[in-house]
Amino acid sequence: MTKGLIIGIFAISSITSIAQTEIFNEDFESGAPVAFTIVDNDGMTPNAATAQFTEAWTRMADPSNTSDTVMGSTSYFDPTGTASRWLITPPLVLGAFGNFLYWEARSHDPSYPDNYSVLVSTTDDQISSFTDTVGLIQQEYATWFTRDIDLSANGYASQTIYIAFVNTTNNGFALYVDDIRAVIEDPVGINELAEIAVTVYPNPVSDVLMVLSEANIESLELVSLSGARLMSTTDSEINVSSLTSGSYFVKIVTDQGTVVRSFVRK
């Protein structure tokens, strides 16, 4: 295996036993990621060996675990060339401190490891707006590897941002990304619970969105992608039939902490 190299322009976190408020979580298991923006900025044609990559980033089965679903991007073109393939998150509303980004990634082939950048925009999801590179990964490992960036250490707090993962490989093969999470971490340990198990279903949803948790649910609040508060309840379910089709967040307050989940109104 070719060892992955991380260019040291972003901060790596090593915090344990901390409370977390989840801002965003996407594991790509619930259908196409409609809240994401996908941009093919290279105009290249995938080689016949990578024809399954029908978009710049394509939702597909994990080659190492076909029961899992990931996002994949090829850099193997015919003719050969350099990839510029963008996977852009919906807007992320950051806290005043302790903002961290986590994700998992791997290259398909250790003989042709892929490179990619992680960029931030503070305005919108247009690729010209991503002017700050907070992560630059060269020769990603060929097995799944968890990475993280301290967004607060990079100057991002109390604002709304977009994150872009950009495949920038010249004549590689394929790159996979999964389990993208943004959290607010409390290093002083106000709540020592590392994670709160919460399930939101059905997702996508037409009418009643239900929330299941081992913790006691105190309230639910629906929030638009722009951060506008839409409705709330003290029940463990909420009727979303009045919402227009699209992506939203539900803020879940429990007796053990607060998490945020994304969902799609069909």
C-alpha positions in Angstrom: 0.0 0.0 0.0 1.2 3.5 -0.8 1.2 5.5 2.4 -1.2 8.5 2.4 0.5 11.9 2.8 -1.3 14.8 4.5 -0.1 18.3 3.7 0.1 20.1 7.0 -2.3 23.0 6.3 -5.1 21.9 8.5 -5.4 21.0 12.2 -6.0 17.4 13.3 -8.1 16.9 16.4 -7.4 14.4 19.2 -10.2 15.2 21.6 -11.9 12.4 23.6 -14.6 12.2 26.3 -16.4 15.3 25.1 -20.0 16.2 24.4 -21.1 16.7 20.8 -23.9 18.5 19.1 -24.2 17.1 15.6 -24.7 19.7 12.9 -24.7 17.4 9.9 -24.5 13.6 9.2 -24.6 11.9 5.8 -23.9 8.2 5.3 -25.5 8.1 1.8 -27.6 5.1 2.8 -31.0 6.8 2.2 -30.9 7.4 -1.6 -29.2 10.0 -3.7 -27.9 13.0 -1.7 -30.3 15.6 -3.0 -29.0 18.2 -0.5 -25.5 18.0 -2.0 -24.2 19.9 -5.1 -22.2 17.8 -7.6 -20.1 19.5 -10.2 -18.1 18.0 -13.1 -15.5 20.7 -13.7 -13.2 18.7 -15.9 -15.5 17.5 -18.7 -13.5 14.3 -19.0 -14.9 11.0 -20.2 -14.4 8.0 -17.8 -12.4 5.1 -19.2 -14.4 2.0 -20.0 -13.1 0.4 -16.8 -14.7 3.2 -14.8 -17.9 3.6 -16.8 -20.0 3.0 -13.7 -19.1 6.5 -12.5 -21.9 8.1 -14.4 -21.6 11.5 -12.5 -18.7 13.5 -11.1 -19.6 11.8 -7.8 -21.8 8.7 -8.0 -23.7 7.0 -5.2 -22.6 3.3 -5.3 -21.9 0.2 -3.3 -18.6 0.2 -1.4 -16.3 -2.2 -3.3 -15.0 -3.7 -0.1 -18.5 -4.1 1.5 -21.4 -4.2 -0.9 -23.9 -3.8 1.9 -22.6 -0.2 2.4 -23.3 2.7 0.2 -20.7 5.5 -0.5 -19.9 8.3 -2.9 -17.3 7.6 -5.6 -15.4 9.7 -8.1 -13.1 8.5 -10.9 -9.9 10.0 -12.2 -9.3 7.4 -14.9 -10.3 9.0 -18.1 -10.0 8.4 -21.9 -7.9 10.3 -22.9 -6.1 10.7 -19.6 -6.2 13.9 -17.7 -6.7 15.6 -14.4 -9.9 15.4 -12.4 -11.8 18.3 -11.0 -14.9 16.7 -9.5 -16.7 18.5 -6.7 -18.9 17.1 -4.0 -20.4 20.0 -2.0 -22.3 19.8 1.2 -25.5 21.8 2.0 -24.9 24.8 4.2 -23.6 24.0 7.7 -24.4 26.3 10.6 -21.4 26.4 12.9 -21.3 27.0 16.6 -19.2 29.6 18.4 -16.5 27.1 19.2 -15.5 23.5 18.8 -16.5 23.0 15.2 -15.1 19.8 13.6 -15.5 18.0 10.3 -15.1 14.2 10.1 -15.3 11.9 7.1 -14.0 8.5 5.8 -12.1 8.1 2.6 -10.2 5.5 0.5 -8.6 5.1 -2.9 -9.7 2.1 -5.0 -6.3 0.9 -6.1 -3.1 1.2 -4.0 -1.1 1.3 -7.2 -3.0 4.4 -8.4 -3.9 6.3 -5.2 -6.1 9.4 -5.6 -5.5 12.9 -4.3 -8.2 15.4 -3.2 -8.8 18.7 -1.5 -11.2 20.0 1.1 -12.3 23.6 0.6 -14.6 26.0 2.4 -17.0 28.7 1.1 -18.7 31.2 3.3 -21.1 32.5 0.7 -22.7 29.8 -1.5 -22.1 26.5 -3.3 -20.6 27.9 -6.5 -17.1 26.5 -7.1 -15.6 30.0 -7.6 -16.6 30.8 -4.0 -14.4 28.1 -2.5 -11.3 30.2 -1.8 -9.9 28.5 1.3 -8.3 25.1 1.1 -8.4 23.6 4.6 -7.3 20.1 3.6 -5.0 18.6 1.0 -4.7 14.9 0.9 -2.2 13.2 -1.4 -2.2 9.5 -2.1 -5.2 8.5 0.0 -4.9 5.1 1.6 -6.5 2.1 -0.2 -8.4 1.1 3.0 -11.0 3.2 4.8 -9.4 5.9 6.9 -11.1 8.4 9.1 -10.0 12.0 8.8 -10.9 15.2 10.6 -10.4 18.9 10.4 -10.7 21.4 13.2 -12.8 24.1 11.5 -12.6 26.5 14.5 -8.8 26.3 14.4 -9.1 27.4 10.7 -11.1 30.4 11.7 -14.6 29.2 11.1 -17.2 29.8 13.9 -20.6 31.3 14.4 -21.3 31.3 10.6 -22.7 29.3 7.8 -20.3 27.5 5.5 -20.2 25.0 2.7 -17.6 22.2 2.4 -16.3 20.8 -0.9 -14.5 17.6 -1.5 -12.7 17.8 -4.8 -11.0 14.9 -6.6 -7.9 16.5 -8.2 -6.0 13.3 -9.3 -4.1 13.1 -12.6 -4.6 9.7 -14.1 -5.5 7.8 -11.0 -8.4 5.4 -10.7 -11.2 6.1 -8.1 -11.8 7.8 -4.8 -14.5 7.0 -2.3 -15.9 9.2 0.5 -18.4 8.2 3.2 -19.9 9.2 6.6 -19.4 13.0 6.4 -20.2 14.6 9.8 -19.9 18.1 11.2 -20.1 18.5 15.0 -19.7 21.0 17.7 -17.5 19.5 20.4 -17.4 20.7 24.1 -13.9 20.1 25.5 -14.9 21.0 29.0 -17.3 18.0 29.2 -20.6 19.6 30.1 -22.1 16.4 28.9 -19.8 13.4 28.9 -21.9 11.4 26.4 -19.8 11.0 23.3 -22.7 10.0 21.0 -26.5 9.9 21.3 -28.1 7.1 19.3 -30.9 8.6 17.3 -32.9 7.3 14.4 -35.0 9.5 12.1 -37.5 7.7 9.9 -38.9 7.3 7.3 -36.4 9.2 5.3 -37.4 10.5 2.7 -40.8 11.3 4.4 -44.2 12.4 3.1 -46.1 13.2 6.2 -45.1 12.2 9.7 -41.4 12.2 10.6 -40.6 10.0 13.6 -37.6 10.0 15.9 -36.4 7.1 18.0 -33.8 7.3 20.7 -32.8 5.5 23.9 -32.5 9.0 25.5 -35.7 10.9 26.5 -36.7 13.2 23.7 -37.6 16.7 25.0 -38.3 18.5 21.8 -38.0 18.5 18.0 -37.4 21.6 15.9 -37.4 21.7 12.1 -34.9 24.0 10.4 -34.5 24.9 6.7 -31.1 24.7 5.0 -30.8 28.4 5.3 -31.2 28.1 9.1 -34.8 29.4 9.4 -36.8 27.8 12.2 -40.0 26.3 10.7 -41.9 24.4 13.5 -41.3 22.6 16.7 -43.0 20.0 19.0 -42.4 18.3 22.4 -43.4 15.0 20.9 -41.2 12.4 19.3 -42.8 12.8 15.9 -43.8 15.8 13.8 -46.0 16.2 10.7 -44.0 17.7 7.8 -46.7 17.4 5.1 -47.0 21.2 5.0 -43.4 21.6 3.9 -42.4 21.8 0.3 -40.3 19.0 -1.2 -36.6 19.3 -0.4 -34.0 18.8 2.3 -34.3 20.0 5.9 -32.7 19.5 9.4 -34.4 18.3 12.5 -32.9 19.5 15.8 -33.4 16.8 18.5 -33.1 17.8 22.1 -32.8 15.0 24.6 -32.1 14.7 28.3 -28.6 13.6 27.3 -27.7 16.3 24.8 -28.7 17.7 21.4 -28.2 16.2 17.9 -29.2 17.4 14.4 -30.2 15.1 11.6 -30.9 15.8 7.9 -34.0 14.5 6.2 -35.8 14.8 2.8 -39.4 15.8 2.4 -40.7 13.9 -0.7 
